Amino acid sequence: MKKLSSILLRFWNEDRSLTVMLLLLLFFVFILVPWMSDGMRGEIFIKIVYSFILFTGILSVARQKKFVIIVSILAVIGFFLNWLSEVYPTTPVLIANDLAIIFFNSFFALVILIKTFQPGEITYHRIEGSIVVYLLAGLIFAYIFHAVYLFAGITSFNNIKGNLKEFLYFSFTSLTTMGYGDVTPVHPLARSLANLEALIGQLYPAILIARLVSMEIESSARKRANK
């Protein structure tokens, strides 16, 4: 058992774990939520997968004592509220669940960003880590918009929960500045947040991801020169 836990900890602290995180987030954002968010079974499966994401968040910082306590506390709170919102879906509980997810994913994104730019060789795994942060930004804003929807008491959807896939869809169309116009922010706060997300969606790839790609090219060139 100790050997297995040691292997898991070692893997999640390596750069290659960023590839797994990227695949997991791609599955969650673009397959799981859009196709399985309707119905009780789909919602439960989404919560199970999100609980696994919380667990991987703890593992990814397990050897960094300055982060592990904060991430663990946020993950435990997120896990509790995630399942409480299923059995007791009142507006305060749902807003609390949204806030817990926002805080956890924000801190998780910060940790991944630090891990991506830490000293050492720049590999394609690090570039994938920067994409993980980009996807987390879209996920964070989806829950921010959902919290605004709940707080404002908007009744555009058929139930108090709303529909996560709609907020996720709107969040990523804002982040990528595609703006189809089929979902429009009405609340003034939602409009401001949509503008902020669009700004982040433009500047982040242009500055950070582009910088990582250039650093990876330079690193590969030095390797070839030293051979």
Buried (B, 14 or more C-beta within 10 A) or exposed (E): EEEEEEEBBEEBBEBEBBBBBBEBBBEBBEEBBBEBBEEEEBBEBBBEBBBEBBEBBBBBBBEBEEBBEBBBEBBBBBBEBBBBBBEEEEEEBBBBBBBBBBBBBBBBBEBBBEBBBEEEEBBBBBBBBBBBBBBBBBBBBBBBBBBBBBBEEEEEEEEEBBBBBBBBBBBBBBBBEEEEEEBEBEBEBBEEBBEEBBEBBEEBBEEBBEEBBEBBEEBBEEEEEEE
